Amino acid sequence: MSRQTAIRIGALVFQAAILLMIWKGFLHPTRGGLLVLAVGFVAFFLTRESSGKNQGHR
């Protein structure tokens, strides 16, 4: 499994956990939504950066 795939799967698991916490009432929907967006953005940024570097070396 590549590093990009691991980051994406980890981000999806983290987002699912946050959504479950919102659904169960442990986390405020606004804060949880911001966390989900932040995790998605960080995962996108990390995978985009590494893919750009790989393409540059080829």
Contact map, one row per residue, 1 for C-alpha under 8 A:
1110110000000000000000000000000000000000000000000000000000
1111110000000000000000000000000000000000000000000000000000
1111111000000000000000000000000000000000000000000000000000
0111111100000000000000000000000000000000000001100100000000
1111111110000000000000000000000000000000000000000000000000
1111111111000000000000000000000000000000000000000000000000
0011111111100000000000000000000000000000001001100000000000
0001111111110000000000000000000000000000001100100000000000
0000111111111000000000000000000000000000000000000000000000
0000011111111100000000000000000000000000000000000000000000
0000001111111110000000000000000000000011001000000000000000
0000000111111111000000000000000000000001000000000000000000
0000000011111111100000000000000000000000000000000000000000
0000000001111111110000000000000000000010000000000000000000
0000000000111111111000000000000000110011000000000000000000
0000000000011111111100000000000000000000000000000000000000
0000000000001111111110000000000000000000000000000000000000
0000000000000111111111000010000100110000000000000000000000
0000000000000011111111100000000100010000000000000000000000
0000000000000001111111110000000000000000000000000000000000
0000000000000000111111111110000000000000000000000000000000
0000000000000000011111111111100100000000000000000000000000
0000000000000000001111111100000000000000000000000000000000
0000000000000000000111111110000000000000000000000000000000
0000000000000000000011111111000000000000000000000000000000
0000000000000000000011111111000000000000000000000000000000
0000000000000000010011011111101100000000000000000000000000
0000000000000000000001001111111100000000000000000000000000
0000000000000000000001000011111110000000000000000000000000
0000000000000000000000000001111111000000000000000000000000
0000000000000000000000000011111111100000000000000000000000
0000000000000000011001000011111111110000000000000000000000
0000000000000000000000000000111111111000000000000000000000
0000000000000000000000000000011111111100000000000000000000
0000000000000010010000000000001111111110000000000000000000
0000000000000010011000000000000111111111000000000000000000
0000000000000000000000000000000011111111100000000000000000
0000000000000000000000000000000001111111110000000000000000
0000000000100110000000000000000000111111111000000000000000
0000000000110010000000000000000000011111111100000000000000
0000000000000000000000000000000000001111111110000000000000
0000000000000000000000000000000000000111111111000000000000
0000001100100000000000000000000000000011111111100000000000
0000000100000000000000000000000000000001111111110000000000
0000000000000000000000000000000000000000111111111000000000
0001001000000000000000000000000000000000011111111100000000
0001001100000000000000000000000000000000001111111110000000
0000000000000000000000000000000000000000000111111111000000
0000000000000000000000000000000000000000000011111111100000
0001000000000000000000000000000000000000000001111111110000
0000000000000000000000000000000000000000000000111111111000
0000000000000000000000000000000000000000000000011111111100
0000000000000000000000000000000000000000000000001111111110
0000000000000000000000000000000000000000000000000111111111
0000000000000000000000000000000000000000000000000011111111
0000000000000000000000000000000000000000000000000001111111
0000000000000000000000000000000000000000000000000000111111
0000000000000000000000000000000000000000000000000000011111
